């Protein structure tokens, strides 16, 4: 199962080599998430309509290794956009992937851009 986690690494915007088209903005729920697949990875994409921001992270919750984060509860913690695992309520920053519960594990996050109503996610490979 640790092999699943090893394929996820955060991508800094300045290190993007490839922007992958993942769909039209209308295909993603407002103030919620959806899952896309890129190669062998599942990526959760979030449309924070209330503040016009988009975020992407691994769909795999590192706590119990379940592919569920795209169905997680979104919100913010002291101004930090977050997602909470729908199974165990572990919360993660959508900005840097840190665990907002103070635990050791974190998630990979990816840059998102919108061009002409199309959503793109940035990867290094």
Secondary structure, DSSP 8 states (H G I E B T S, - for coil): -HHHHHT-----GGG--EEEEEEEGGGS-BTEEEEEEETTEEEEEEEEGGGTEEEEEESEETTTTEE-GGGSEEEEETTEEEEE-TTT--EEETTT--BTTS-S----EE-EEEETTEEEEEE--
